[in-house]
């Protein structure tokens, strides 16, 4: 695939822009005198990622741009304008507020409350011990139980978490990665207990281990066995859960770690390429599993850069699936994504400003064509959201959906000189990164060499320097600083840990220890071989083996991973 095939941008855009005679006359007769009277605020204007922004965009910025080829129509390749023909005129995006804290019972009450407020999908936040594959009573869990999400240590907790919620009628997203197969097995077991056919289940497990090595660092096992588990879920999902998204390939945490928009896009899509390659290597037909791959992006403060990122993402994925992997199913070509507003943009100072930030970010996600959306709460720089703050965040989405008018037409910014030029530039920058990672031997090889982590660290440093120098203004932090505004925050105390420990002790007394040990032994044996591990994990879950016991069984075989220092 050559560069011209990938990016239909003419050579003029690489530094040889050719303005029209009319534009030159405007610059001479109107612009120059205006600048002489009142110089511009900055010597250089850039996006939040440091990408230069021109004063004015005209047809000269789209010299070889063909609207039929490069923009197209919604629901048709290259999907720049969206993957559905009618977009939000047919159905609004799923309003999927991320929620989880304390015990399963605490979070279950929050789920029921949000559904009554008009939320249209569930999204589960798990606490740190759960994310790391430890039970709530493990010594390493001390001080963290229920603090950053809900504590789930066994099928018994999962049953409480979804009590009274018909899993056949609601879609659920679970933000879980290294132990994703285990938590998914618990969810499937709850569905079975409810009498719900797995073929009816809709939702997503994040299951994106590569971005854990790159950004979030909540990994357990080395890359190879971790990738095996991911592909096991692909294979199992094809057979048993045709409506379930078996992975949400996540740029969100890459951006939260300090990346630029282009780095977020490039590293996320290159992770996606890696998963497709591993699936094909397993012997899976790309058109069997690719339609169930989904993506997860950040929505940051730079309104137009974010919109361009989403539009470029769809174009890159379409070209990749068609040309690199030879996918024939149109659903394999379509990049579907969830968006969450930028947690790293929220400030503890003047927290009510966060409502405005979130609204702008959410609007960018909608104008960029997201399929589902989470809006962060004003208090999240301090703690997990209160009920009031979570409701206000949901209302933000509802106001955009029903009052702003932006959902009345498809891709309202399509054809904007600025948006189309920026989309081209973001796409070109992402392709450059993808080619570099290909040259390194793929994403796992790049991770082992520290390449994406180093790029993110350098970008984060450059941005912090710009903030420190006030080249980038954060209202209430480095400019327009005021007094602290006290707000109510949600407090999670140690009673959650005590409650969880008691529940685990009771579970271990009441279950069949012999059955648990048999199931764990079978899992260890299978892990040492090449079989798909999902059936063995499911059997262990059904016997009420705990999350920690199941993850420990695989730790015994796979070992654990320690990151090398970046030099």
Legacy VTK file of the C-alpha trace (Angstrom):
# vtk DataFile Version 3.0
C-alpha trace
ASCII
DATASET POLYDATA
POINTS 567 float
0.000 0.000 0.000
1.669 3.241 -1.082
1.263 6.651 0.518
-0.979 8.001 -2.227
-3.384 5.089 -1.743
-3.531 5.744 1.978
-3.874 9.537 2.007
-5.444 11.389 -0.919
-3.707 14.641 -0.007
-1.796 16.403 -2.751
1.832 17.466 -2.464
0.673 21.062 -1.869
-0.312 20.048 1.632
3.269 19.006 2.400
4.546 22.582 2.413
3.657 23.798 -1.092
0.222 25.214 -0.494
-0.880 27.318 -3.471
-3.380 30.003 -2.503
-5.703 31.484 -5.101
-5.262 34.995 -6.478
-8.347 36.040 -4.506
-6.776 34.778 -1.265
-3.533 36.628 -2.019
-5.478 39.847 -2.574
-7.305 39.349 0.742
-3.998 38.851 2.562
-2.564 42.034 1.046
-5.551 44.378 1.216
-7.445 43.199 4.286
-5.333 40.913 6.454
-2.034 42.822 6.531
-3.594 46.161 7.603
-5.692 44.377 10.231
-2.636 42.725 11.785
-0.738 45.991 11.694
-3.534 47.684 13.651
-4.024 44.797 16.101
-1.419 41.997 16.185
-2.696 38.470 16.800
-2.723 37.100 20.354
-0.063 34.444 19.762
2.895 34.003 17.456
1.730 30.469 16.692
-1.640 28.817 17.155
-1.726 25.063 17.725
-4.131 22.359 18.777
-3.869 21.003 22.304
-1.545 18.345 20.832
0.782 20.998 19.413
-0.370 20.614 15.796
-0.093 23.955 13.906
-3.392 25.621 13.001
-3.524 28.027 10.059
-5.234 31.382 10.295
-7.666 30.558 7.504
-8.555 27.407 5.597
-9.605 27.621 1.955
-9.836 25.299 -1.082
-6.043 25.603 -1.305
-5.820 23.358 1.788
-7.716 20.622 -0.061
-5.856 20.767 -3.357
-6.403 17.161 -4.396
-9.400 16.474 -2.206
-12.267 14.692 -3.920
-15.539 14.786 -1.957
-16.863 11.681 -3.703
-13.725 9.678 -2.906
-12.499 11.153 0.373
-15.723 12.280 2.044
-18.310 10.001 0.511
-21.700 9.399 2.058
-22.720 8.154 5.509
-22.969 4.387 5.729
-20.639 3.942 2.744
-16.832 3.680 2.412
-14.604 5.325 3.442
-17.045 6.088 6.312
-15.640 9.571 6.918
-19.197 10.775 7.530
-20.219 7.891 9.783
-20.986 4.194 9.588
-24.786 4.524 9.493
-26.773 6.135 6.681
-29.058 8.132 8.985
-26.787 8.303 12.060
-28.655 9.941 14.970
-31.792 10.663 12.936
-32.415 6.914 13.162
-31.168 6.211 16.683
-29.268 8.311 19.181
-25.947 7.172 20.556
-26.093 4.908 23.627
-25.811 6.983 26.799
-23.603 4.662 28.817
-22.498 6.264 32.072
-19.486 4.569 33.697
-20.446 3.554 37.251
-19.068 1.423 40.027
-18.086 1.903 43.655
-18.068 0.079 46.964
-19.884 -3.237 47.077
-21.889 -4.905 44.329
-25.065 -3.901 46.186
-23.967 -0.219 46.246
-23.342 -0.215 42.505
-26.529 -2.145 41.747
-28.506 0.662 43.376
-26.637 3.242 41.242
-27.371 1.206 38.077
-31.095 1.138 38.831
-31.056 4.880 39.574
-29.271 5.788 36.317
-31.587 3.613 34.245
-34.551 5.424 35.779
-32.919 8.747 34.822
-32.827 7.762 31.145
-29.441 6.083 30.769
-29.637 3.606 27.884
-26.729 1.253 28.640
-24.671 0.060 31.611
-20.921 0.470 32.047
-19.079 -1.157 34.956
-16.076 0.349 36.699
-14.159 -2.227 38.776
-11.880 -1.491 41.707
-8.106 -1.892 41.539
-7.865 -5.345 43.201
-10.407 -6.683 40.692
-8.518 -5.101 37.791
-5.323 -6.768 39.005
-6.926 -10.194 39.531
-6.904 -10.194 43.357
-9.706 -10.986 45.774
-10.880 -8.253 48.121
-9.265 -9.982 51.120
-5.815 -10.344 49.520
-3.062 -8.449 51.394
-2.300 -6.396 48.242
-5.938 -5.248 48.138
-5.659 -3.422 51.451
-6.812 0.198 51.196
-8.160 -0.186 47.654
-11.345 -2.249 47.997
-14.268 -0.471 46.350
-12.328 2.787 46.063
-12.018 3.291 42.282
-14.846 0.995 41.242
-16.941 -1.911 42.408
-15.353 -4.883 44.193
-16.131 -8.165 42.404
-14.380 -11.269 43.718
-16.726 -14.058 42.657
-19.859 -15.034 40.787
-21.765 -14.272 43.996
-20.769 -10.596 43.691
-21.681 -10.519 39.990
-25.126 -11.932 40.813
-25.739 -9.074 43.255
-24.318 -6.500 40.831
-26.992 -7.285 38.217
-29.849 -8.214 40.518
-33.149 -7.016 39.043
-31.547 -6.050 35.731
-32.681 -8.232 32.782
-29.453 -8.870 30.872
-31.305 -9.761 27.696
-32.788 -6.248 27.526
-29.817 -4.021 28.344
-26.307 -3.760 26.918
-23.399 -3.799 29.360
-19.831 -2.611 28.969
-17.204 -3.871 31.410
-13.921 -2.024 31.771
-11.726 -4.985 32.602
-8.573 -6.129 30.857
-6.102 -8.653 32.211
-8.803 -10.734 34.009
-11.404 -9.921 31.316
-12.076 -13.577 30.468
-12.913 -14.300 34.112
-15.294 -11.376 34.603
-16.964 -12.108 31.270
-17.468 -15.727 32.367
-19.151 -14.427 35.525
-21.474 -12.252 33.443
-22.350 -15.187 31.191
-23.096 -17.302 34.255
-25.460 -14.622 35.610
-27.229 -14.519 32.235
-27.606 -18.288 32.323
-29.078 -18.098 35.823
-31.558 -15.493 34.548
-32.525 -17.849 31.722
-31.197 -15.482 29.037
-29.924 -17.078 25.836
-26.312 -15.952 25.301
-27.173 -15.177 21.688
-29.343 -12.308 22.976
-26.595 -10.728 25.064
-25.268 -7.365 23.908
-22.336 -5.470 25.329
-18.569 -5.230 25.451
-15.606 -6.364 27.489
-12.679 -3.994 27.180
-10.203 -6.887 27.074
-7.455 -4.671 25.575
-4.229 -5.908 27.111
-1.879 -4.088 24.723
-2.863 -0.634 25.975
-2.233 -1.889 29.511
1.430 -2.412 28.651
1.480 0.958 26.871
-0.432 3.170 29.279
-2.561 1.916 32.164
-0.173 -0.765 33.527
-2.848 -3.050 34.999
-1.422 -6.230 33.516
-0.841 -9.613 35.137
0.759 -11.987 32.649
3.458 -11.564 29.981
2.303 -10.458 26.506
2.160 -13.875 24.822
-0.205 -15.651 27.270
-2.170 -12.428 27.680
-2.766 -12.298 23.935
-3.729 -15.969 24.003
-6.493 -15.169 26.489
-7.754 -12.323 24.304
-7.946 -14.532 21.226
-9.618 -17.267 23.307
-12.438 -14.791 23.971
-12.626 -13.981 20.236
-12.975 -17.665 19.382
-15.490 -18.326 22.158
-17.531 -15.252 21.249
-17.846 -16.266 17.596
-19.433 -19.550 18.669
-21.612 -18.475 21.582
-22.279 -14.699 21.761
-22.790 -13.296 18.242
-24.010 -9.881 19.481
-21.241 -9.355 22.037
-18.230 -7.137 21.313
-15.279 -9.242 22.464
-12.894 -6.296 22.739
-12.933 -2.519 23.041
-9.580 -1.422 21.654
-8.846 1.562 23.784
-7.123 4.821 23.021
-8.733 6.442 26.034
-6.049 5.419 28.510
-3.282 6.179 26.015
-4.559 9.749 25.860
-4.970 9.910 29.635
-1.287 8.958 29.918
-0.358 12.124 28.013
-0.349 11.236 24.331
-1.278 13.571 21.508
-4.459 12.995 19.498
-2.432 11.512 16.630
-0.552 9.169 18.968
-3.831 8.061 20.556
-5.271 7.307 17.127
-2.173 5.598 15.735
-1.345 3.410 18.729
-4.972 2.376 19.163
-5.429 1.362 15.537
-2.066 -0.402 15.491
-3.188 -2.340 18.570
-6.277 -3.265 16.570
-4.098 -4.486 13.714
-2.138 -6.626 16.178
-5.307 -8.277 17.484
-6.510 -9.004 13.945
-3.152 -10.557 13.058
-3.273 -12.800 16.134
-6.841 -13.819 15.376
-5.928 -14.801 11.829
-2.882 -16.669 13.130
-5.233 -18.670 15.376
-7.066 -19.746 12.217
-10.100 -17.492 12.602
-11.732 -15.984 9.530
-11.276 -12.215 9.706
-14.874 -11.656 8.620
-16.102 -13.843 11.475
-14.527 -11.837 14.289
-13.732 -8.368 12.899
-17.391 -7.205 12.983
-17.349 -7.724 16.773
-14.284 -5.538 17.365
-15.067 -2.134 18.842
-12.947 0.883 19.767
-12.861 3.357 22.647
-11.554 6.908 22.252
-10.959 9.921 24.442
-12.746 13.233 23.863
-10.362 15.999 24.873
-10.723 19.771 24.931
-9.593 20.679 21.405
-12.963 20.551 19.695
-11.972 20.302 16.040
-8.914 18.099 16.562
-11.086 15.504 18.295
-13.693 15.539 15.517
-10.949 15.125 12.915
-9.497 12.208 14.903
-12.751 10.239 14.839
-13.291 10.864 11.128
-9.718 9.829 10.316
-10.081 6.709 12.460
-12.935 5.405 10.330
-11.027 6.017 7.113
-7.848 4.317 8.333
-9.675 1.263 9.648
-11.650 0.870 6.421
-8.481 0.963 4.313
-6.656 -1.351 6.705
-9.359 -4.006 6.742
-9.862 -3.882 2.979
-6.276 -3.632 1.804
-4.177 -5.177 4.559
-6.453 -8.011 5.617
-8.684 -8.507 2.578
-11.893 -8.387 4.598
-14.975 -8.787 2.423
-17.751 -8.235 4.946
-18.738 -4.558 5.048
-19.226 -4.803 8.805
-15.537 -5.690 9.102
-14.692 -2.346 7.473
-16.749 -0.221 9.864
-15.021 1.225 12.906
-17.540 1.417 15.759
-16.485 3.313 18.855
-17.430 4.428 22.339
-16.221 7.769 23.649
-15.503 9.028 27.142
-14.798 12.642 27.915
-11.270 13.349 29.114
-10.715 12.567 32.769
-7.231 14.070 32.620
-8.733 17.435 31.613
-10.780 17.707 34.808
-9.418 19.978 37.494
-9.700 19.839 41.262
-9.495 23.634 41.182
-12.835 25.290 40.327
-14.533 21.918 39.752
-17.721 23.439 38.325
-15.666 24.414 35.268
-15.565 20.694 34.533
-19.240 20.770 33.547
-18.374 23.116 30.677
-15.345 21.078 29.627
-17.390 17.893 29.582
-20.143 19.487 27.488
-17.663 20.672 24.852
-15.944 17.288 24.745
-19.246 15.417 24.503
-20.384 17.647 21.645
-17.153 16.865 19.765
-17.779 13.142 20.210
-21.303 13.476 18.836
-20.214 15.585 15.871
-17.478 13.010 15.289
-20.043 10.202 15.023
-19.648 8.159 18.220
-21.850 5.101 18.822
-21.959 5.477 22.608
-20.826 8.065 25.104
-19.885 8.520 28.752
-19.736 12.032 30.156
-17.488 12.553 33.175
-18.793 14.171 36.335
-17.668 17.480 37.769
-16.242 15.907 40.951
-14.038 13.199 39.417
-10.785 15.038 40.107
-11.697 14.559 43.768
-13.484 11.214 44.009
-15.935 8.866 42.350
-19.107 10.693 41.274
-21.890 11.496 43.661
-25.426 10.742 42.524
-25.982 14.458 41.853
-22.833 14.802 39.741
-23.544 11.614 37.765
-27.064 12.821 37.016
-25.802 16.195 35.793
-23.307 14.426 33.524
-26.121 12.325 32.053
-28.284 15.419 31.606
-25.433 16.949 29.585
-25.811 14.177 27.010
-29.578 14.480 27.001
-29.441 18.238 26.371
-27.066 17.695 23.441
-29.341 14.973 22.082
-32.691 16.697 22.435
-32.065 20.445 22.605
-28.969 21.372 20.578
-30.164 20.291 17.121
-26.834 18.640 16.260
-28.459 15.207 15.928
-30.858 16.401 13.224
-28.470 16.026 10.299
-25.621 13.667 9.461
-22.051 14.981 9.787
-22.941 18.701 9.924
-19.268 19.716 9.719
-18.593 17.687 6.569
-17.077 19.816 3.823
-15.589 22.395 6.192
-12.204 23.368 4.785
-10.693 23.275 8.267
-12.265 19.999 9.376
-11.447 18.182 6.130
-7.862 19.482 6.045
-7.334 18.581 9.712
-8.834 15.128 9.127
-6.304 14.587 6.327
-3.416 15.783 8.484
-4.397 13.609 11.454
-4.769 10.615 9.155
-1.362 11.185 7.594
0.285 11.524 11.019
-1.311 8.297 12.221
-0.146 6.387 9.138
3.426 7.559 9.822
3.299 6.028 13.306
1.693 2.817 12.041
4.475 2.380 9.484
7.136 2.910 12.168
5.558 0.237 14.383
5.303 -2.141 11.431
9.019 -1.597 10.822
9.746 -2.502 14.461
8.003 -5.849 13.960
4.541 -5.031 15.299
3.080 -3.626 18.483
4.357 -6.254 20.913
7.893 -5.769 19.610
7.424 -2.000 19.880
6.159 -2.335 23.473
9.119 -4.514 24.434
11.414 -1.776 23.099
9.470 0.926 24.947
8.674 2.846 21.766
5.042 3.938 22.345
5.684 4.634 26.014
8.653 6.844 25.174
6.660 8.775 22.557
3.829 9.362 25.036
6.214 10.447 27.799
7.857 12.994 25.518
4.481 14.355 24.355
3.287 14.618 27.958
6.440 16.498 28.925
6.038 18.962 26.040
2.441 19.673 27.025
3.313 20.198 30.691
6.065 22.607 29.685
3.543 24.556 27.581
1.203 24.733 30.590
4.015 25.816 32.907
4.963 28.603 30.456
1.299 29.572 30.043
1.496 28.800 26.343
-1.529 26.614 27.039
-4.073 28.050 29.452
-6.060 25.888 31.881
-8.732 28.081 33.392
-8.557 28.035 37.161
-5.148 26.329 37.226
-2.521 28.523 35.559
-4.774 31.516 34.809
-7.953 33.003 36.291
-7.131 31.312 39.572
-9.665 31.775 42.364
-10.590 30.451 45.758
-11.254 26.743 46.294
-14.905 25.834 45.762
-15.940 23.162 48.297
-18.057 20.346 46.870
-19.674 17.254 48.291
-17.729 14.097 47.454
-18.465 10.392 47.678
-16.515 8.730 50.500
-15.732 4.987 50.387
-14.563 3.797 53.798
-12.991 0.557 54.988
-16.370 -0.980 55.853
-16.521 -2.094 52.208
-13.349 -4.131 52.630
-14.653 -5.703 55.843
-17.977 -6.558 54.195
-16.220 -8.119 51.221
-13.928 -10.175 53.456
-16.937 -11.521 55.351
-18.731 -12.415 52.120
-15.658 -14.248 50.823
-15.246 -16.181 54.059
-18.897 -17.263 53.912
-18.574 -18.220 50.229
-15.571 -20.441 50.940
-17.415 -22.149 53.795
-20.522 -22.905 51.746
-19.153 -23.941 48.349
-17.728 -27.349 47.456
-13.981 -27.087 48.008
-13.357 -30.341 46.167
-15.239 -29.089 43.121
-13.317 -25.803 43.147
-9.968 -27.589 43.345
-10.924 -29.932 40.487
-11.921 -26.998 38.289
-8.753 -25.057 39.094
-6.580 -28.111 38.403
-8.293 -28.549 35.027
-7.643 -24.884 34.247
-3.948 -25.178 35.116
-3.611 -28.242 32.891
-5.361 -26.531 29.993
-3.240 -23.398 30.444
-0.113 -25.523 30.077
-1.469 -26.782 26.743
-3.057 -25.033 23.779
-6.801 -25.404 24.350
-9.181 -22.454 24.517
-9.343 -21.527 28.206
-12.807 -19.951 28.262
-14.697 -23.227 28.982
-12.331 -24.016 31.859
-12.631 -20.509 33.282
-16.414 -20.721 33.003
-16.494 -24.038 34.850
-14.365 -22.597 37.655
-16.598 -19.519 37.905
-19.724 -21.680 38.098
-18.163 -23.631 40.986
-17.700 -20.275 42.780
-13.936 -20.252 42.535
-12.918 -16.677 43.253
-11.339 -14.228 40.837
-8.034 -14.420 42.706
-8.016 -18.222 42.728
-8.660 -18.397 38.988
-6.047 -15.761 38.160
-3.563 -17.471 40.505
-4.096 -20.776 38.675
-3.008 -19.045 35.476
-0.214 -17.170 37.266
1.155 -20.583 38.245
1.510 -21.459 34.552
2.057 -18.125 32.789
4.060 -16.230 35.385
3.749 -12.455 35.751
5.081 -9.516 33.787
7.484 -6.814 34.912
8.057 -3.806 32.701
11.566 -2.821 31.699
12.620 0.747 32.420
12.383 3.176 29.497
15.786 4.578 28.585
LINES 1 568
567 0 1 2 3 4 5 6 7 8 9 10 11 12 13 14 15 16 17 18 19 20 21 22 23 24 25 26 27 28 29 30 31 32 33 34 35 36 37 38 39 40 41 42 43 44 45 46 47 48 49 50 51 52 53 54 55 56 57 58 59 60 61 62 63 64 65 66 67 68 69 70 71 72 73 74 75 76 77 78 79 80 81 82 83 84 85 86 87 88 89 90 91 92 93 94 95 96 97 98 99 100 101 102 103 104 105 106 107 108 109 110 111 112 113 114 115 116 117 118 119 120 121 122 123 124 125 126 127 128 129 130 131 132 133 134 135 136 137 138 139 140 141 142 143 144 145 146 147 148 149 150 151 152 153 154 155 156 157 158 159 160 161 162 163 164 165 166 167 168 169 170 171 172 173 174 175 176 177 178 179 180 181 182 183 184 185 186 187 188 189 190 191 192 193 194 195 196 197 198 199 200 201 202 203 204 205 206 207 208 209 210 211 212 213 214 215 216 217 218 219 220 221 222 223 224 225 226 227 228 229 230 231 232 233 234 235 236 237 238 239 240 241 242 243 244 245 246 247 248 249 250 251 252 253 254 255 256 257 258 259 260 261 262 263 264 265 266 267 268 269 270 271 272 273 274 275 276 277 278 279 280 281 282 283 284 285 286 287 288 289 290 291 292 293 294 295 296 297 298 299 300 301 302 303 304 305 306 307 308 309 310 311 312 313 314 315 316 317 318 319 320 321 322 323 324 325 326 327 328 329 330 331 332 333 334 335 336 337 338 339 340 341 342 343 344 345 346 347 348 349 350 351 352 353 354 355 356 357 358 359 360 361 362 363 364 365 366 367 368 369 370 371 372 373 374 375 376 377 378 379 380 381 382 383 384 385 386 387 388 389 390 391 392 393 394 395 396 397 398 399 400 401 402 403 404 405 406 407 408 409 410 411 412 413 414 415 416 417 418 419 420 421 422 423 424 425 426 427 428 429 430 431 432 433 434 435 436 437 438 439 440 441 442 443 444 445 446 447 448 449 450 451 452 453 454 455 456 457 458 459 460 461 462 463 464 465 466 467 468 469 470 471 472 473 474 475 476 477 478 479 480 481 482 483 484 485 486 487 488 489 490 491 492 493 494 495 496 497 498 499 500 501 502 503 504 505 506 507 508 509 510 511 512 513 514 515 516 517 518 519 520 521 522 523 524 525 526 527 528 529 530 531 532 533 534 535 536 537 538 539 540 541 542 543 544 545 546 547 548 549 550 551 552 553 554 555 556 557 558 559 560 561 562 563 564 565 566
